[in-house]
Amino acid sequence: MPGDLAPKIAVIGGGQLARMMAEPAAALGVPLRLLAEAEGVSAAQVVPDHRVGDYTNLDDLRAVTEGCAAVTFDHEHVPNDHLRALAADGLAVHPGPDALVHAQDKGVMRAALARLDIPSPRNAVVGDAADVEAFGFPCVVKTTRGGYDGKGVWFVDGTADCAEAFEVAARTGVEILAEELVDFRRELSALVARSPSGQVAAWPVVASEQRDGVCREVIAPAPDLSPQLATQAQQIAMKIAGELGVTGVLAVELFETNDGRILVNELAMRPHNTGHWTQDGSVTSQFENHLRAVLDLPLGAPDARARWTVMVNILGGDPENSAAVARLYDGYKHAMARDPFLRVHLYGKELRPGRKVGHVNAYGDDLDDCLERARHAAAWFAGDLGEESE
């Protein structure tokens, strides 16, 4: 069969990022094989070739990657030693362990950015509350490993506020990083894709709104961003990707400060929430270019298709609220009839308060119109609007 000759990509992790790789993989004729955490998780619903296993178990990783041309990831949590073992077996690991460790460990990331002279918030690894006091209050303390979507992050004003962070550190064996509390205007994201041969594609820099540590909406391109800062952000992302040897998508989350600078906040080496707008708003989506990069194929154009694209996440509500659960899928009728140009992406996930269960993209020439359309649709799917809002 012709499909048997196509290079197969193993994807570790069954979340929505792996799910959204399935559509461009099908279009490219590239089969995916998935290591899922459990039956029925988001990506397992759309990737027939999947098996349930533990990404911390090397035997499970070897079993799912057998016969595959390459392996990539839905998340950054696979133990680095396991990735080195897979690479030693001859498997193409993208991104590789030497790159991925910078997304797994914030302390390693900060040291690398300092070495590369990349602008970042003042920071230091701290051993106890006295070290944080010496660093200076108020500040932010973070676990160097394991945090995401606001988890493992604390804003502290005094030594008493540090107790929970160091309890977590003692329990899990991770280090704690202190960072200055940046006076920022907004958060930006610079997204690039890089292939093993060194080709790089850079999407327009976007503005993101975070609430309670969770990305709520993204505007592409970032409104009122000076061409100089936009270029600097893209150059920073390309420099990091090249110097660290990243393969695939790299998201560089940034602060735009009130005094006109940009500082690197976080790195992610996989498709990223701030790039979901590219599914409908750019010539080549982040998911397609990630797969192209993993196979070292020529990258597609990252250019925007419209003047503006707005992505708004749909967050889950109370799973006991039957009306809200029903609205998630019943919402198609209202949202699509109201806005035939709207693009809806649901993840097949059970509702939990604050959980990302989907997103909507709206594009066009008028930013205010795009914002209204996307926000209304996301609120409707989440059950936050009443029937009178129709």
LINSULWO-V660982 format. One record per residue. N is the residue number from 1. RES is the residue in one small letter. BURIAL is + if it has 9 or more other C-alpha atoms within 8 Angstrom, else -. D_FIRST is the distance of its C-alpha to the first C-alpha in Angstrom with 1 decimal. Layout:
# LINSULWO-V660982
n:N res:RES burial:BURIAL d_first:D_FIRST
n:N res:RES burial:BURIAL d_first:D_FIRST
This chain:
# LINSULWO-V660982
n:1 res:m burial:- d_first:0.0
n:2 res:p burial:- d_first:3.8
n:3 res:g burial:- d_first:5.4
n:4 res:d burial:- d_first:5.4
n:5 res:l burial:- d_first:7.3
n:6 res:a burial:+ d_first:9.7
n:7 res:p burial:- d_first:13.0
n:8 res:k burial:+ d_first:13.8
n:9 res:i burial:+ d_first:17.5
n:10 res:a burial:+ d_first:19.7
n:11 res:v burial:+ d_first:22.5
n:12 res:i burial:+ d_first:25.7
n:13 res:g burial:+ d_first:27.7
n:14 res:g burial:+ d_first:27.0
n:15 res:g burial:+ d_first:29.5
n:16 res:q burial:+ d_first:29.4
n:17 res:l burial:+ d_first:28.4
n:18 res:a burial:+ d_first:25.1
n:19 res:r burial:+ d_first:24.7
n:20 res:m burial:+ d_first:25.4
n:21 res:m burial:+ d_first:22.7
n:22 res:a burial:+ d_first:20.0
n:23 res:e burial:- d_first:20.6
n:24 res:p burial:+ d_first:20.4
n:25 res:a burial:+ d_first:17.4
n:26 res:a burial:+ d_first:15.6
n:27 res:a burial:- d_first:17.0
n:28 res:l burial:- d_first:15.9
n:29 res:g burial:- d_first:12.3
n:30 res:v burial:+ d_first:13.3
n:31 res:p burial:+ d_first:12.7
n:32 res:l burial:+ d_first:16.0
n:33 res:r burial:+ d_first:17.3
n:34 res:l burial:+ d_first:20.9
n:35 res:l burial:+ d_first:24.0
n:36 res:a burial:+ d_first:26.2
n:37 res:e burial:+ d_first:29.9
n:38 res:a burial:- d_first:29.8
n:39 res:e burial:- d_first:27.9
n:40 res:g burial:- d_first:28.2
n:41 res:v burial:+ d_first:29.0
n:42 res:s burial:+ d_first:28.2
n:43 res:a burial:+ d_first:24.8
n:44 res:a burial:+ d_first:23.6
n:45 res:q burial:+ d_first:24.1
n:46 res:v burial:- d_first:21.3
n:47 res:v burial:+ d_first:18.9
n:48 res:p burial:- d_first:17.2
n:49 res:d burial:- d_first:16.3
n:50 res:h burial:+ d_first:19.9
n:51 res:r burial:- d_first:22.4
n:52 res:v burial:+ d_first:26.2
n:53 res:g burial:+ d_first:28.1
n:54 res:d burial:+ d_first:31.0
n:55 res:y burial:+ d_first:30.5
n:56 res:t burial:- d_first:33.7
n:57 res:n burial:- d_first:32.3
n:58 res:l burial:- d_first:30.7
n:59 res:d burial:- d_first:28.9
n:60 res:d burial:+ d_first:27.2
n:61 res:l burial:+ d_first:26.3
n:62 res:r burial:+ d_first:24.9
n:63 res:a burial:- d_first:22.9
n:64 res:v burial:+ d_first:21.2
n:65 res:t burial:+ d_first:20.5
n:66 res:e burial:- d_first:19.1
n:67 res:g burial:- d_first:16.0
n:68 res:c burial:+ d_first:16.6
n:69 res:a burial:+ d_first:17.4
n:70 res:a burial:+ d_first:20.5
n:71 res:v burial:+ d_first:22.6
n:72 res:t burial:+ d_first:24.8
n:73 res:f burial:+ d_first:27.2
n:74 res:d burial:+ d_first:28.5
n:75 res:h burial:- d_first:31.9
n:76 res:e burial:+ d_first:33.9
n:77 res:h burial:- d_first:35.1
n:78 res:v burial:+ d_first:32.9
n:79 res:p burial:- d_first:35.4
n:80 res:n burial:+ d_first:35.7
n:81 res:d burial:- d_first:36.0
n:82 res:h burial:+ d_first:32.6
n:83 res:l burial:+ d_first:31.0
n:84 res:r burial:+ d_first:32.8
n:85 res:a burial:- d_first:31.5
n:86 res:l burial:+ d_first:27.8
n:87 res:a burial:+ d_first:28.6
n:88 res:a burial:- d_first:30.2
n:89 res:d burial:- d_first:27.1
n:90 res:g burial:- d_first:25.4
n:91 res:l burial:+ d_first:23.6
n:92 res:a burial:+ d_first:24.1
n:93 res:v burial:+ d_first:26.3
n:94 res:h burial:+ d_first:27.0
n:95 res:p burial:+ d_first:29.8
n:96 res:g burial:+ d_first:31.1
n:97 res:p burial:+ d_first:33.9
n:98 res:d burial:- d_first:36.6
n:99 res:a burial:+ d_first:35.9
n:100 res:l burial:+ d_first:35.1
n:101 res:v burial:+ d_first:38.4
n:102 res:h burial:+ d_first:40.2
n:103 res:a burial:+ d_first:38.7
n:104 res:q burial:+ d_first:39.2
n:105 res:d burial:+ d_first:42.9
n:106 res:k burial:+ d_first:45.3
n:107 res:g burial:+ d_first:47.9
n:108 res:v burial:+ d_first:45.5
n:109 res:m burial:+ d_first:44.5
n:110 res:r burial:+ d_first:48.2
n:111 res:a burial:- d_first:49.0
n:112 res:a burial:+ d_first:46.2
n:113 res:l burial:+ d_first:47.2
n:114 res:a burial:+ d_first:50.8
n:115 res:r burial:- d_first:49.9
n:116 res:l burial:- d_first:48.0
n:117 res:d burial:- d_first:51.0
n:118 res:i burial:+ d_first:49.0
n:119 res:p burial:+ d_first:51.4
n:120 res:s burial:+ d_first:51.3
n:121 res:p burial:+ d_first:53.8
n:122 res:r burial:- d_first:56.3
n:123 res:n burial:+ d_first:55.0
n:124 res:a burial:- d_first:55.7
n:125 res:v burial:+ d_first:54.5
n:126 res:v burial:+ d_first:57.2
n:127 res:g burial:- d_first:58.2
n:128 res:d burial:- d_first:60.5
n:129 res:a burial:+ d_first:62.4
n:130 res:a burial:- d_first:65.1
n:131 res:d burial:+ d_first:62.5
n:132 res:v burial:+ d_first:61.3
n:133 res:e burial:+ d_first:65.0
n:134 res:a burial:- d_first:65.4
n:135 res:f burial:- d_first:62.4
n:136 res:g burial:- d_first:64.0
n:137 res:f burial:+ d_first:63.8
n:138 res:p burial:+ d_first:62.3
n:139 res:c burial:+ d_first:58.8
n:140 res:v burial:+ d_first:55.3
n:141 res:v burial:+ d_first:54.2
n:142 res:k burial:+ d_first:50.5
n:143 res:t burial:+ d_first:48.7
n:144 res:t burial:+ d_first:46.8
n:145 res:r burial:+ d_first:43.8
n:146 res:g burial:- d_first:42.2
n:147 res:g burial:+ d_first:43.6
n:148 res:y burial:- d_first:41.8
n:149 res:d burial:- d_first:42.8
n:150 res:g burial:+ d_first:46.5
n:151 res:k burial:- d_first:46.3
n:152 res:g burial:+ d_first:48.1
n:153 res:v burial:+ d_first:50.3
n:154 res:w burial:+ d_first:54.0
n:155 res:f burial:+ d_first:56.6
n:156 res:v burial:+ d_first:59.8
n:157 res:d burial:- d_first:63.5
n:158 res:g burial:+ d_first:65.1
n:159 res:t burial:+ d_first:64.7
n:160 res:a burial:- d_first:64.6
n:161 res:d burial:+ d_first:61.5
n:162 res:c burial:+ d_first:59.7
n:163 res:a burial:+ d_first:59.9
n:164 res:e burial:- d_first:56.7
n:165 res:a burial:+ d_first:54.6
n:166 res:f burial:+ d_first:56.2
n:167 res:e burial:- d_first:55.8
n:168 res:v burial:+ d_first:52.1
n:169 res:a burial:+ d_first:52.1
n:170 res:a burial:- d_first:54.0
n:171 res:r burial:- d_first:51.8
n:172 res:t burial:- d_first:48.5
n:173 res:g burial:- d_first:49.6
n:174 res:v burial:+ d_first:48.5
n:175 res:e burial:+ d_first:50.9
n:176 res:i burial:+ d_first:52.5
n:177 res:l burial:+ d_first:52.5
n:178 res:a burial:+ d_first:55.3
n:179 res:e burial:+ d_first:54.8
n:180 res:e burial:+ d_first:57.3
n:181 res:l burial:- d_first:57.4
n:182 res:v burial:- d_first:56.4
n:183 res:d burial:- d_first:58.2
n:184 res:f burial:+ d_first:55.3
n:185 res:r burial:- d_first:55.1
n:186 res:r burial:+ d_first:51.4
n:187 res:e burial:+ d_first:48.1
n:188 res:l burial:+ d_first:45.6
n:189 res:s burial:+ d_first:42.0
n:190 res:a burial:+ d_first:40.5
n:191 res:l burial:+ d_first:36.7
n:192 res:v burial:+ d_first:34.8
n:193 res:a burial:+ d_first:31.3
n:194 res:r burial:+ d_first:31.1
n:195 res:s burial:+ d_first:28.3
n:196 res:p burial:+ d_first:28.7
n:197 res:s burial:- d_first:29.7
n:198 res:g burial:- d_first:32.5
n:199 res:q burial:+ d_first:31.7
n:200 res:v burial:+ d_first:33.3
n:201 res:a burial:+ d_first:33.2
n:202 res:a burial:+ d_first:36.2
n:203 res:w burial:+ d_first:36.4
n:204 res:p burial:+ d_first:39.9
n:205 res:v burial:+ d_first:42.1
n:206 res:v burial:+ d_first:42.5
n:207 res:a burial:+ d_first:45.3
n:208 res:s burial:+ d_first:44.6
n:209 res:e burial:+ d_first:46.9
n:210 res:q burial:+ d_first:46.9
n:211 res:r burial:- d_first:48.8
n:212 res:d burial:- d_first:49.4
n:213 res:g burial:- d_first:46.9
n:214 res:v burial:- d_first:44.1
n:215 res:c burial:+ d_first:42.7
n:216 res:r burial:+ d_first:43.8
n:217 res:e burial:+ d_first:43.1
n:218 res:v burial:+ d_first:42.0
n:219 res:i burial:+ d_first:43.3
n:220 res:a burial:+ d_first:41.5
n:221 res:p burial:+ d_first:43.2
n:222 res:a burial:+ d_first:46.1
n:223 res:p burial:- d_first:49.1
n:224 res:d burial:- d_first:52.1
n:225 res:l burial:- d_first:50.5
n:226 res:s burial:- d_first:52.2
n:227 res:p burial:- d_first:50.0
n:228 res:q burial:- d_first:51.4
n:229 res:l burial:+ d_first:50.3
n:230 res:a burial:+ d_first:46.8
n:231 res:t burial:- d_first:46.4
n:232 res:q burial:- d_first:47.7
n:233 res:a burial:+ d_first:45.3
n:234 res:q burial:+ d_first:42.3
n:235 res:q burial:- d_first:43.7
n:236 res:i burial:+ d_first:44.2
n:237 res:a burial:+ d_first:40.6
n:238 res:m burial:+ d_first:39.3
n:239 res:k burial:- d_first:41.8
n:240 res:i burial:+ d_first:40.8
n:241 res:a burial:+ d_first:37.1
n:242 res:g burial:+ d_first:37.8
n:243 res:e burial:- d_first:40.5
n:244 res:l burial:- d_first:38.6
n:245 res:g burial:+ d_first:35.3
n:246 res:v burial:+ d_first:33.4
n:247 res:t burial:+ d_first:29.7
n:248 res:g burial:+ d_first:28.5
n:249 res:v burial:+ d_first:30.9
n:250 res:l burial:+ d_first:34.6
n:251 res:a burial:+ d_first:37.1
n:252 res:v burial:+ d_first:40.7
n:253 res:e burial:+ d_first:43.0
n:254 res:l burial:+ d_first:46.5
n:255 res:f burial:+ d_first:50.0
n:256 res:e burial:+ d_first:51.9
n:257 res:t burial:+ d_first:55.4
n:258 res:n burial:- d_first:58.5
n:259 res:d burial:- d_first:59.9
n:260 res:g burial:- d_first:57.0
n:261 res:r burial:- d_first:54.8
n:262 res:i burial:+ d_first:51.3
n:263 res:l burial:+ d_first:50.5
n:264 res:v burial:+ d_first:47.3
n:265 res:n burial:+ d_first:47.0
n:266 res:e burial:+ d_first:43.6
n:267 res:l burial:+ d_first:40.2
n:268 res:a burial:+ d_first:36.7
n:269 res:m burial:+ d_first:33.6
n:270 res:r burial:+ d_first:30.9
n:271 res:p burial:+ d_first:30.6
n:272 res:h burial:+ d_first:34.0
n:273 res:n burial:- d_first:35.9
n:274 res:t burial:+ d_first:37.8
n:275 res:g burial:+ d_first:34.7
n:276 res:h burial:+ d_first:33.4
n:277 res:w burial:+ d_first:35.2
n:278 res:t burial:+ d_first:32.6
n:279 res:q burial:+ d_first:30.0
n:280 res:d burial:- d_first:32.1
n:281 res:g burial:+ d_first:34.7
n:282 res:s burial:+ d_first:33.1
n:283 res:v burial:+ d_first:30.7
n:284 res:t burial:+ d_first:28.3
n:285 res:s burial:+ d_first:28.5
n:286 res:q burial:+ d_first:29.1
n:287 res:f burial:+ d_first:25.9
n:288 res:e burial:+ d_first:23.7
n:289 res:n burial:+ d_first:25.9
n:290 res:h burial:+ d_first:25.7
n:291 res:l burial:+ d_first:21.9
n:292 res:r burial:+ d_first:22.3
n:293 res:a burial:+ d_first:25.0
n:294 res:v burial:+ d_first:23.2
n:295 res:l burial:- d_first:20.5
n:296 res:d burial:+ d_first:23.4
n:297 res:l burial:- d_first:22.3
n:298 res:p burial:- d_first:25.2
n:299 res:l burial:+ d_first:26.9
n:300 res:g burial:- d_first:27.5
n:301 res:a burial:- d_first:31.0
n:302 res:p burial:+ d_first:32.9
n:303 res:d burial:+ d_first:35.4
n:304 res:a burial:+ d_first:36.8
n:305 res:r burial:- d_first:36.1
n:306 res:a burial:+ d_first:39.5
n:307 res:r burial:+ d_first:42.9
n:308 res:w burial:+ d_first:42.6
n:309 res:t burial:+ d_first:40.0
n:310 res:v burial:+ d_first:41.2
n:311 res:m burial:+ d_first:39.2
n:312 res:v burial:+ d_first:41.0
n:313 res:n burial:+ d_first:39.7
n:314 res:i burial:+ d_first:40.0
n:315 res:l burial:+ d_first:41.7
n:316 res:g burial:+ d_first:41.9
n:317 res:g burial:+ d_first:45.3
n:318 res:d burial:+ d_first:46.8
n:319 res:p burial:+ d_first:44.2
n:320 res:e burial:- d_first:47.2
n:321 res:n burial:- d_first:47.9
n:322 res:s burial:- d_first:46.0
n:323 res:a burial:- d_first:46.8
n:324 res:a burial:+ d_first:45.1
n:325 res:v burial:+ d_first:42.0
n:326 res:a burial:- d_first:41.8
n:327 res:r burial:+ d_first:42.5
n:328 res:l burial:+ d_first:39.4
n:329 res:y burial:- d_first:37.1
n:330 res:d burial:+ d_first:39.9
n:331 res:g burial:+ d_first:40.6
n:332 res:y burial:+ d_first:37.8
n:333 res:k burial:- d_first:40.1
n:334 res:h burial:+ d_first:43.0
n:335 res:a burial:+ d_first:41.2
n:336 res:m burial:+ d_first:38.9
n:337 res:a burial:- d_first:41.8
n:338 res:r burial:- d_first:44.1
n:339 res:d burial:- d_first:41.8
n:340 res:p burial:- d_first:38.9
n:341 res:f burial:- d_first:38.0
n:342 res:l burial:+ d_first:37.7
n:343 res:r burial:- d_first:34.3
n:344 res:v burial:- d_first:34.0
n:345 res:h burial:- d_first:31.8
n:346 res:l burial:- d_first:32.3
n:347 res:y burial:+ d_first:30.9
n:348 res:g burial:- d_first:30.9
n:349 res:k burial:- d_first:33.7
n:350 res:e burial:- d_first:36.8
n:351 res:l burial:+ d_first:40.0
n:352 res:r burial:+ d_first:42.3
n:353 res:p burial:+ d_first:45.2
n:354 res:g burial:- d_first:44.3
n:355 res:r burial:+ d_first:40.6
n:356 res:k burial:+ d_first:38.2
n:357 res:v burial:+ d_first:36.3
n:358 res:g burial:+ d_first:35.1
n:359 res:h burial:+ d_first:36.3
n:360 res:v burial:+ d_first:37.1
n:361 res:n burial:+ d_first:37.0
n:362 res:a burial:+ d_first:39.5
n:363 res:y burial:+ d_first:39.9
n:364 res:g burial:+ d_first:42.4
n:365 res:d burial:- d_first:45.5
n:366 res:d burial:- d_first:48.0
n:367 res:l burial:+ d_first:47.7
n:368 res:d burial:- d_first:50.1
n:369 res:d burial:- d_first:48.1
n:370 res:c burial:+ d_first:44.8
n:371 res:l burial:+ d_first:46.5
n:372 res:e burial:- d_first:48.1
n:373 res:r burial:+ d_first:44.9
n:374 res:a burial:+ d_first:42.8
n:375 res:r burial:+ d_first:45.5
n:376 res:h burial:- d_first:46.3
n:377 res:a burial:+ d_first:42.7
n:378 res:a burial:+ d_first:42.2
n:379 res:a burial:+ d_first:45.6
n:380 res:w burial:+ d_first:44.8
n:381 res:f burial:+ d_first:41.5
n:382 res:a burial:+ d_first:43.4
n:383 res:g burial:+ d_first:46.1
n:384 res:d burial:- d_first:48.8
n:385 res:l burial:- d_first:49.9
n:386 res:g burial:- d_first:51.8
n:387 res:e burial:- d_first:51.5
n:388 res:e burial:- d_first:54.3
n:389 res:s burial:- d_first:52.1
n:390 res:e burial:- d_first:50.0
